[in-house]
Amino acid sequence: MNIDSWTRKDGLRVVHVPYPDMDTVTVLALCKTGSKYETDEIAGISHFLEHMFFKGTEKRPTAQHVAEALDEVGGEFNAFTGKEYTGYYAKVADRHAELAVDVIGDILLHSNLDPREINRERGVIIEEMRMYQDSPMRYVPELLENELYPNQPAGRLIIGSEETIMSVKAEDFRDYLAKQYVSKNMVVVLVGNITKERVEALVDEHFADMPEGEAQIAMMPATETQTEPGLLLHYKETDQAHLALAFRGVARKHKDRAAHVVLSAILGGGMSSRLFGTVREQMGLAYYIRAEAESMTETGYIEVSAGVEVTKLQDALIAILKECEGLVAEEVPAKELKKAKEYIKGRSQLGLEKSDEIAFFVGEQEILEHEVELLEEKFAKIDAVTAADVQRVAKDVFVNEKMNLAVIGPYRDPAPVMDVLTF
């Protein structure tokens, strides 16, 4: 992977990843802002603003005009809001690269933010919120972060609440936009069959009106305080219980990040992992079960998620914790360690087959860290992890004072769950 990157005079960072053999181009614009930058009064505004960017501009006055611009050439386009950054992207056949840059630049720099559209969109977002709440598998990880980081932006729902969605005003959007969507707080990434010279010309033309300056709102730091296992039960009449179990871990740039990734792969990465083999194949308690190492700029955690039969929740938790204890008690055999490393590397490579996937990989690192670590560098860190490293980090994270559980299911009494939520 060859990467060209430069910073314009106004501070806007541009990243170009050329792939002459591809016949597509992806344009991704990222802003270093999200729900961790919001006060309680405007919670959800980052996500709401993301919606509003697609509702019309001076050049394309309605949402229909914006959508048609890329639909007419068979392009893909969308946006997403996270806790630490927000992104907008378009993927097109390479001959339509200029159109993609034009549309993304247009919606970010010239959106109308019509109060009538804002009022109309409130109902759309509330229905989106209800959709997530009606999908326990998708909603339980959000509840888990609320348990990990209570009463602070890091644990708040990205989408906000019905109260804030209904109360945020047009002037709130314009104020937030002016403070955050500025040149030194953004990155534009282009990946695919396009030259550096063309990238430079297109970005300079279609992002010419980018407001200059630095962001005026700082990210609100996450705080972690815990002395015993934490539990959040969300009552819902379901036929399956959905659980998300987390152990506090490390941030993105921590020296033990690679060891945490390997540990999570051994525990629950793939169909031959320890949890899949025990909880699903041997005990028949779950259809899906997996483990992943999640990391943000300040904090992180290892998460185990599963869907289990409602009368077997305690049995599943006991089995999960027993597998964690096994990683504490003994070093991982060399063969299993090697398999986990190859699993991680193989999945990483499979996830970078397309121009949009490469754009996300490069863009996330650039917006958060101002640098891009190539796969080869990441793999070197994975390969350097030893069995002793895995056992060491397992001993550190698999303890009661770092354990948090969120469950969606037909449960009201926490006592039976708390009885088994212990090492």
C-alpha positions in Angstrom: 0.0 0.0 0.0 1.5 3.3 -1.1 0.2 6.4 0.6 0.7 10.1 -0.4 -0.4 12.6 2.2 -0.1 16.4 2.5 -1.6 19.3 4.3 -3.0 22.3 2.5 -2.2 25.8 3.6 -5.5 26.0 5.4 -4.6 22.9 7.5 -6.9 20.5 5.7 -5.2 17.1 5.5 -5.4 15.0 2.3 -4.5 11.4 1.9 -4.2 9.6 -1.4 -3.9 5.8 -1.8 -3.4 4.9 -5.5 -4.6 1.6 -6.9 -4.3 1.8 -10.7 -5.6 -1.7 -11.1 -9.0 -0.8 -9.5 -11.9 0.6 -11.5 -13.4 2.4 -8.6 -12.6 5.5 -6.5 -13.8 6.2 -2.9 -13.9 9.6 -1.4 -14.1 9.8 2.4 -14.3 13.0 4.4 -13.8 12.7 8.1 -14.3 15.3 10.9 -12.8 14.8 14.3 -16.0 15.2 16.2 -18.7 13.0 17.6 -20.8 12.2 20.6 -17.8 12.6 23.0 -17.7 16.3 22.0 -21.3 17.0 23.0 -22.8 18.5 26.2 -25.9 16.9 27.7 -28.1 19.7 26.2 -27.2 18.9 22.6 -26.5 15.1 22.9 -27.0 13.5 19.5 -26.3 16.6 17.5 -23.3 15.1 15.7 -25.5 12.3 14.4 -28.4 14.6 13.6 -26.1 17.0 11.7 -24.9 14.0 9.7 -28.5 13.4 8.6 -29.0 17.1 7.7 -26.0 17.3 5.4 -28.0 15.1 2.9 -31.1 17.3 2.9 -30.1 19.9 0.3 -27.5 22.4 -0.7 -27.4 25.6 -2.7 -26.5 23.6 -5.8 -28.7 20.6 -5.0 -31.6 22.1 -3.2 -33.4 19.0 -1.9 -32.5 15.5 -0.6 -33.8 14.1 -3.8 -31.3 16.2 -5.8 -28.4 15.1 -3.6 -29.4 11.4 -3.9 -29.9 11.6 -7.6 -26.5 13.0 -8.2 -24.8 9.7 -7.3 -27.7 7.4 -8.1 -27.5 8.5 -11.7 -24.0 7.0 -12.0 -24.7 3.9 -9.8 -22.6 5.2 -6.9 -22.7 4.3 -3.3 -22.8 6.9 -0.6 -23.5 7.2 3.1 -22.3 8.6 6.3 -21.7 7.5 9.9 -21.3 9.0 13.3 -19.0 7.7 16.0 -18.0 8.8 19.5 -14.7 10.3 18.3 -15.2 11.1 14.6 -17.8 11.4 11.9 -17.5 10.4 8.2 -19.1 10.9 4.8 -18.2 8.8 1.8 -19.0 8.1 -1.9 -17.8 5.2 -4.0 -18.0 5.4 -7.8 -16.6 4.1 -11.0 -13.3 5.8 -11.5 -14.6 7.9 -14.4 -17.0 9.6 -12.0 -14.4 10.5 -9.4 -14.9 14.3 -9.8 -18.6 13.9 -9.2 -18.0 12.1 -5.9 -15.6 14.7 -4.7 -18.1 17.4 -5.8 -21.0 15.9 -3.9 -19.1 15.2 -0.7 -17.6 18.7 -0.7 -21.0 20.3 -1.5 -23.0 18.7 1.3 -20.3 19.5 3.9 -19.7 23.1 2.8 -23.0 24.3 1.4 -25.8 22.6 3.2 -29.0 24.6 3.7 -29.8 23.4 7.2 -33.4 24.4 6.6 -35.4 24.5 9.9 -38.4 22.8 8.1 -36.2 19.9 7.2 -34.7 19.8 10.7 -38.2 19.5 12.1 -39.1 16.8 9.6 -36.0 14.8 10.4 -36.7 14.7 14.1 -39.2 11.9 13.6 -36.9 10.0 11.3 -34.2 9.9 13.9 -36.5 8.9 16.7 -37.7 6.0 14.5 -34.1 5.1 13.9 -33.5 5.0 17.6 -36.5 2.8 18.1 -35.3 0.5 15.4 -32.0 -0.1 17.3 -33.8 -0.5 20.6 -36.0 -3.2 18.9 -32.8 -5.1 17.8 -31.2 -6.5 21.0 -28.1 -7.8 19.3 -27.3 -4.3 18.0 -28.6 -2.4 21.1 -26.8 -4.4 23.9 -23.3 -3.1 23.0 -24.6 0.4 23.4 -25.9 -0.4 26.9 -22.6 -2.0 27.7 -20.8 1.2 27.1 -23.3 3.0 29.2 -22.4 0.6 32.1 -18.7 1.1 31.4 -18.8 4.9 31.3 -21.9 6.0 33.2 -23.1 9.6 33.3 -20.6 10.9 30.7 -20.4 11.3 26.9 -18.3 8.2 26.4 -21.2 6.0 27.6 -24.0 8.0 26.1 -25.9 6.8 23.1 -24.5 8.4 19.9 -28.0 9.0 18.7 -28.9 11.0 21.8 -32.3 10.9 23.5 -35.8 11.7 22.3 -35.7 14.9 24.5 -32.6 16.3 22.9 -33.6 15.3 19.4 -36.9 17.2 19.8 -35.2 20.3 21.5 -32.1 21.0 19.4 -32.5 24.1 17.2 -31.3 25.3 13.9 -28.9 27.7 15.5 -27.4 24.9 17.5 -26.5 23.1 14.3 -25.0 26.2 12.8 -22.9 26.9 15.9 -21.7 23.3 16.1 -20.9 23.2 12.4 -18.9 26.5 12.6 -16.9 25.2 15.6 -16.1 21.7 14.4 -16.2 21.5 10.6 -13.1 23.5 10.0 -9.9 22.8 8.0 -7.6 21.7 10.7 -10.2 19.3 12.1 -10.8 17.4 8.9 -9.2 14.8 6.6 -10.2 14.0 3.0 -9.1 10.5 1.7 -9.2 9.3 -1.9 -8.5 5.7 -2.8 -8.5 3.9 -6.1 -7.7 4.5 -9.8 -6.8 8.2 -9.6 -3.5 10.1 -9.7 -2.1 12.4 -7.0 -2.3 15.4 -9.3 -5.9 14.8 -9.9 -6.7 14.3 -6.2 -4.9 17.6 -5.4 -6.8 19.4 -8.1 -10.2 18.0 -7.2 -9.9 18.6 -3.5 -8.6 22.1 -4.0 -11.5 22.9 -6.2 -14.4 21.3 -4.4 -13.1 22.0 -0.8 -12.1 25.6 -1.7 -14.7 27.0 0.7 -13.6 25.0 3.7 -13.7 27.4 6.7 -10.2 27.8 8.1 -9.1 27.2 11.7 -9.0 24.7 14.5 -11.9 23.0 16.3 -13.3 25.0 19.2 -14.8 22.1 21.2 -12.5 19.6 22.9 -13.4 15.9 23.4 -14.7 15.2 26.8 -12.4 12.7 28.5 -13.7 9.4 29.7 -13.4 8.5 33.3 -13.1 5.0 34.7 -13.9 4.1 38.3 -14.8 0.6 39.4 -14.2 -1.7 42.4 -16.6 -4.6 41.7 -18.4 -6.3 38.8 -21.0 -4.0 37.1 -24.4 -5.1 35.8 -27.0 -3.5 33.6 -30.2 -5.4 33.1 -32.6 -4.1 30.4 -36.0 -5.8 30.7 -37.5 -6.9 27.4 -39.8 -9.8 26.6 -37.5 -11.8 24.3 -37.1 -15.4 23.3 -33.3 -15.0 23.5 -31.1 -13.2 26.0 -28.4 -11.0 24.5 -25.4 -10.3 26.6 -22.3 -8.1 26.2 -19.6 -8.8 28.7 -16.6 -6.4 28.9 -13.3 -6.3 30.7 -11.6 -2.9 30.8 -8.6 -2.9 28.5 -6.3 -0.5 26.8 -6.4 2.5 24.4 -5.5 2.4 20.7 -1.8 3.3 21.1 -1.1 1.4 24.3 1.9 -0.9 24.1 -0.2 -3.9 25.0 -2.9 -3.3 22.3 -1.5 -6.1 20.1 -1.5 -8.6 23.0 -5.2 -7.7 23.7 -6.1 -8.3 20.1 -4.4 -11.7 20.2 -6.1 -12.6 23.5 -9.5 -11.7 22.1 -8.9 -13.8 19.0 -7.9 -16.8 21.1 -11.0 -16.3 23.3 -13.6 -15.7 20.7 -12.3 -15.0 17.2 -13.7 -17.4 14.6 -15.5 -20.8 14.7 -12.5 -22.6 16.2 -12.0 -20.2 19.1 -12.3 -21.3 22.7 -15.7 -19.7 23.4 -17.3 -20.9 20.2 -16.0 -24.5 20.8 -17.3 -24.6 24.4 -20.4 -22.4 24.6 -21.9 -23.3 21.2 -20.4 -26.6 20.0 -20.1 -28.5 23.3 -22.8 -26.9 25.4 -25.3 -25.8 22.7 -26.0 -22.6 24.6 -25.7 -20.0 21.9 -26.0 -19.5 18.2 -23.6 -16.6 18.0 -20.7 -15.9 20.4 -17.6 -13.8 19.8 -14.9 -11.7 21.4 -13.3 -8.6 20.2 -10.8 -6.0 21.5 -12.3 -2.6 21.3 -10.1 0.5 21.7 -10.6 4.3 21.6 -8.1 7.0 22.0 -8.3 7.0 25.8 -9.8 3.7 26.8 -10.6 0.2 25.6 -12.1 -3.1 26.6 -12.3 -6.8 25.5 -16.0 -7.6 24.8 -17.7 -11.0 24.7 -21.1 -10.9 23.1 -23.6 -13.8 22.7 -27.2 -14.7 22.2 -28.4 -17.4 24.6 -31.6 -19.2 25.6 -33.2 -17.2 28.3 -33.1 -20.0 30.9 -29.4 -20.6 30.3 -28.0 -17.1 30.9 -26.2 -18.1 34.1 -24.8 -21.3 32.5 -23.4 -19.3 29.6 -21.8 -16.7 31.9 -20.2 -19.5 34.0 -18.8 -21.1 30.9 -17.5 -17.8 29.5 -15.7 -16.9 32.8 -14.3 -20.4 33.0 -12.6 -19.9 29.6 -11.2 -16.6 30.7 -9.8 -18.2 33.9 -8.2 -20.8 31.7 -6.2 -18.1 29.9 -5.1 -16.8 33.2 -4.0 -20.1 34.6 -1.9 -21.5 31.7 0.0 -20.2 28.8 -1.5 -20.6 25.3 0.0 -23.5 23.4 2.3 -22.5 20.5 0.0 -23.9 17.8 -3.1 -22.1 19.1 -1.1 -18.8 19.4 0.1 -19.1 15.8 -3.5 -19.8 14.6 -4.8 -16.7 16.4 -2.1 -14.5 14.8 -2.8 -15.9 11.3 -6.6 -15.4 11.9 -6.0 -11.8 12.8 -3.8 -11.1 9.8 -6.0 -13.0 7.3 -9.1 -11.2 8.4 -7.3 -7.9 8.2 -6.3 -8.5 4.7 -9.7 -9.7 3.6 -11.1 -6.5 5.0 -9.0 -4.4 2.7 -10.0 -5.7 -0.7 -12.0 -2.7 -1.8 -11.4 1.0 -2.2 -13.9 2.0 0.5 -12.5 -0.5 3.0 -9.0 0.9 2.4 -10.3 4.5 2.8 -11.8 3.6 6.2 -8.6 1.9 7.4 -6.4 4.8 6.4 -8.8 7.6 7.3 -9.6 6.5 10.9 -5.9 6.4 11.7 -5.2 9.8 10.1 -8.1 11.6 11.7 -7.3 10.2 15.2 -3.6 9.9 15.2 -2.2 12.1 12.4 -0.3 9.0 11.0 -1.1 5.8 9.3 0.4 2.5 10.5 0.5 0.1 7.5 -0.6 -3.5 7.8 2.9 -4.8 7.7 3.7 -2.7 10.8 0.6 -3.9 12.6 1.4 -7.5 11.7 4.9 -7.1 13.1 3.4 -6.2 16.4 1.0 -9.1 16.3 3.8 -11.5 15.5 5.9 -10.2 18.4 3.2 -11.1 21.0 4.3 -14.1 23.1 2.3 -16.7 25.0 3.7 -15.0 28.2 2.3 -11.7 26.9 -1.2 -13.2 26.4 -1.2 -14.7 29.9 0.1 -11.4 31.4 -2.7 -9.3 29.9 -5.3 -12.0 30.8 -4.2 -11.8 34.4 -4.6 -8.0 34.2 -8.0 -7.8 32.6 -9.9 -10.9 33.8 -10.6 -9.6 37.3 -13.8 -8.6 39.1 -13.0 -4.9 39.3 -12.7 -4.7 35.5 -15.8 -6.7 34.6 -19.1 -5.2 33.3 -22.1 -6.9 31.9 -25.2 -5.7 30.0 -28.1 -8.0 29.3 -31.3 -7.6 27.3 -33.9 -10.2 28.2 -36.9 -11.0 30.4 -35.1 -10.4 33.7 -35.9 -8.0 36.5 -33.9 -9.4 39.5 -30.2 -8.8 39.3 -29.3 -11.2 42.1 -29.2 -14.5 40.2 -26.9 -12.9 37.6 -24.7 -11.2 40.1 -24.3 -14.6 41.9 -22.3 -16.0 38.9 -20.7 -12.7 37.8 -17.5 -13.3 39.6 -14.1 -15.0 39.3 
